[in-house]
Amino acid sequence: MKIFVTGVNGFIGSHFLEMALAQTDWEIQGFDLADNNITQFLDNPRFSMKKGDIFKEEAWLNEQIKECDVLLPLIGIARPAYYITRPLWTFELDFEQNLKMVRKCAEYGKRVIFPSTSEVYGMPDPNNKVMDEDNSNLILGPVSKSRWIYSCSKQMMDRVIFAFGQEMGLKFTLFRPFNWVGPRLDSFKDASEHKGRSITQFIYDVLYTGKITLVNGGAQRRSFTWVGDGVQGLIDIITNKDDQAEGQIFNIGNPENNYSIKEMAEIVVDEMKKFPKFKDKADKVEFIVMDSDKYYGKNYDDMQDRLPSVKKMETRLGWKPKATLREAIHYTLEWYAKNLDKA
């Protein structure tokens, strides 16, 4: 089987490449702006890489879709800081560019495994906080809060893909990652500009600022998932044993790892104290509280909890998450302890 992966150098892409080459006999064609996260795989005979810009390589991209069995389009904006400051770019990349490739999958009869997002659920029902793929309503905030353009773009892609399946027989699976964490989630450059997601931002802040900022106090809750567990679920979806993933939407998360951002930050600091390289700075770090308008800008909005149902992944594919949040943070810090120069 030949898999075409756009965004292969990114967080999910680089971890997927590593696991897929180790566990399967798949051939993988990769595409991204850079290859700094995957240099160790460039000589692998089952992996080919092209560097390029998705906005400028439409003809080449179409040819790769024609030649592959499965498209895994991972290029997209996935950082709240960008939803707020560059909403048009978020829409153009997450919706417009990916729609072009999905159309080609329908035209050429190819299967697409599309990365939706837990953000599509928006504001959870206070009477039923568990987010179910096939039954939960998708309720977003007001248009004036530009943070929601990412969620809206992804939700529309979900609906369009589902419609292509209904009307044109497109073979597809949608997967919704719930706060996957691990090495390479963001760069320290992103974190230095307050554009990193929580775990990367907190590690950077301990090491380089001495202060962890808790936006609105950090009471927001998330269900954190170790990236290795998440990617294993993604591989199970692509493998598609007995066609159990065909035409389905899957949450890939860990409801047992439901913690507040503040609690997660405290675990990061606690685990950093176990590493001699990080201990001194972790011992001295301060926690400060900042209003979201000051940290992100006035167009920010947020949901207070994000708890997935993963029953469908278990019953259809036999997948269960394994790593606790503390284990996921420890695994991540082990990588940083060895690769601080690559952060």
N, C-alpha and C positions, 0 to 999 in steps of 0.2 A: 504494500500500500504506500502511495506517495502522498505526503502531507505538505501543503503549502502554508507556511506560517508568516504572516506579516507581523511586524513588531517583535521579531524573534530575539532582539537584543534587550528587550525590556524585562520587567520584573517577572511576570508570568511566563513570557516567551523563553527567557534564558533557563528558568527552572524546568519548563516543559521539555526543552531541547535536551537538557542533561538527563532527565529521567527517561524520555522516549528512546534516546540512543542506547541507554543502559538496559532497558526492559524489553524492547521490541526490535523487530527487523525492518521497521519502517524507513523509507527514504524521505528525507526532509529538505525542502527548498525554503530557505529563509530570506527575508527582506526586512531591511530597517535602515535608518539613517547612519548607524554606527555598528561596530561589532566588538566594542571593548569588553562587554560582559561575557563573550562567548569565544574568546580567542583560542581556548584550549580545545575547541571542537572544530576549528576551521580545516584541519587536515583529516577529519573523519571521512572515509569514503562514502558514507551514507548521508552526508550533509553538504549542501551547496549554499553559498551565501552571496547575495547581491546587496550592495549598499546603494541607497537611492531615496528619493523623496516621493511619497505617495501622490503628491499633487502633480508630479512631472513624469510619471512612469506608467501612464494608463495602458499603453499598448503592450508593454512588457508584462504588466500585471495580468492583463487579460489572457496573454499567451500561457502564463503559468497556471491560471485557473483551468484553461483548456486541457493542460497536460496532467493535472493532479487528480487524485481521487477525493481528497477532502481539503477544504479551505478552512483555516483557523485564523480569522482576521483579528489580531490583537492590537493593532494600532489604534490609539484613541487617547483622549484626555481623561485622566482619572484622579486629578487632584483638585480639591475644593478651591484652592487659591486661584487656579486658572479658570474655573467656572465663573468666578466672580469678576476677575480682571479681563478675561478674554472670552466672553460668552459666544461671540460670533465664530471664532476659531474652534471652540469646542463643538459647536453645531456642525460646522463645515467638515471637521475631521470625523467626529463620532457618527454623524448621520450621512452627510452627502457622499463622502468618499467611500464609506463602507457600503452604502446602497448600490453604488456602481458595481462593486464586486459581487454582491448578492444577486443582482440582476444577471450577471454573467453565469453564476452558478445555476440559476434557473434555466438560462438559455442552453448551457452545455450539459445539463443533467448531472451536476456535481453536488456533493454533499457539503453543507456548511455547518460548522460548529461555532455558534456566535456567542461572544461574551456579552451577555446582558449585565446587569448590576443589581445589587441589593438596593441601590438608590431608587429603583423604579417603584418600590413600595411606598416611598414618600413618608407621610405622616401616618403612623400605625393607628388602627382603631383602638382606643383606650380600653374597650371591652374585650378585645381579642388581639393581643399583642404579637401572637405567633404568626409569622408571615408564611403563607401557604401559596405555592406556585399557581394553583389552578382555581383558588377560591377568594383570595384576599383582594380587596379593592385597592386601586393604585391612586392615592390621594396626594396631590402636590400642593406646594405653597403658592402664593400670589406671583403674578408675572413680574412685579417690581423687585422680587427677590431673585436675581439672575442666577443664583446657585442652582436653581431647579432646571436650567436649560440642559444640563447633562442628563439628569434623570428623564426629562421629557424626550430628549433625542434618542436615548437608549430604549425607552418605552415604545416610541414610534417605530424604531427598527424591529423590536420584538413583534409588533403588530403587522408590519409589512412582511416580515419573513413568514409569519404564520399565514398571512393571506397568500403569499407565493406558494406555500405548501398546499393550501386549500384549492387554489385555482389552477396552478401549473405543476403540481406534483413535486415541488422542491423538497428534497431530502434535507432535514435540518434537525438540530438540537440546540436549544438555548440553555446556557448555564449562567447562574447568578452568584458570583463570588461574594461572600460575606467577610469583609475585612481580613483578607489574607495578609499575613505578616511574615517577614523573613529578610534575609540579606538582599540587598539591591532593590528594596522597595522604592527608595528614592536616593538621590546622591546627597552628599553633604553640601554641595553647592546649592541645591534646592533648599536644604534646611537653613543654610546661612541667610537665605532671603525669605524665611518664614513660609516656604512653599512645600516643605516636606510633610508627609503624613505622620501620624502620631509617633510610631515607634522610632522611625529614623530621626524625627525632630527631637525626641527626648534624648536619644543617645548623643546626638550632636550637641544639644544644649548642656548636657552634663559635662562633656569633654571640652567645650569651647566657650560657653557663656557662663556656666555656673548657676544658671537659673532656668528652671522649667516653668513655662507659662501654661497655666490651665485656663483655657478659654471658657468664660462664663462659669468658672469654678470646676470644670471637668466632670460634671454630674451626668453628662450624656453617656448612655450605655451602648456597647457594641459587642457582637459575638465574634471574637477573634479566632482566626483559623490559621494554623501552621501551613505555609505554602506547600510543603511536601505532601500533606494530606490533600490539599486542594488539587494539586497537579495529578495526584494518583486518581482522584475522581474524574478529572478531565480525560486522562488516558482510558479509564473505564468507559467513559462516554464514547470516545472515538472507536474503541474496540467493539462496542455495541453488540455484546453477546446476545444472541437470539432476538436481535432487533429491538431490545428493550428500551433503547434510548431514542428510537426514531420518532420524530414529531413531538418530543417532550420538552418541558421546561424543568430544570433542576436547580434548586438551591444547593450550593456547596458551602457549608458553613459548619460551625461547631457551637450548638446552643449551650453546651456545658461551659463554654468559655465566655459567658456573658458578664462583662465587667464594666464599670464606669471608666472613663478616660483617666480620672484621678487614680483609681485603683491600679490601672495598668501602668501608669507612670511610677507609682510606688514600687511595683514589682520590677520595673526596669532598673530603678536605682538600687534596689535590694540585690538583684542579680549582678549588677555591675560591681558591687562590693566584693564579689567572689573572685574577680579577676584582678591579679596584681597590677596589671597595666591600667586599670580603670579605678581602682579602689580609692585612691587619695581624692580624686575629683568627685566621686560619688558620695564620699563622706561629707563633703562640704556643700553639696548642691542645695539651693533654695527653691522653694515653690512659691510662685506668685500667681495671682489671679488677674485676668484682664478681660474687659468687656469685648464681645465679639466684634462690635462695630469698630473698635480701635485696632483689633488684631487683623481682621479680614476686610473691613470696610462695611458700609451701610447696606450693601446688597446681600449680605450673608443671611442664611437661615439654616435651621438644623432640625433633625428629629431627635427625640430624647431616648429612644430605644430601638434596637434592631435585633429581633430574635427569630431565627429561621426554623421552619420545619424542614428536616432532612429525611423524613420517612420515605419519600419516593426514591431517593438515591439508595437507601438501604434495601427497600423491597424489590426494586427493579434491577439494581446493579450490585447489590451486596456490599456497598461502600459505607464505611463509618469513619468519622474523624478519630484520630488517636491522641495527638499531642495536646497536653494541657497548655494553658497560656504561659505558665512559668517555664515549661519545657521549650515552647516556641521562642520565648525571649532568650533563654539560655543558648539555644542552638544559634540564634541570630548573633548573640554576643561572641560566641566562639568564632564565628566567621569574621567579625570585626576585629577580634584580637589578633587574627592571623593576616588580615587584609586591610588594615587601616589606611594604607597608602592608596587603596583602590576605591575608598569610600567617596 
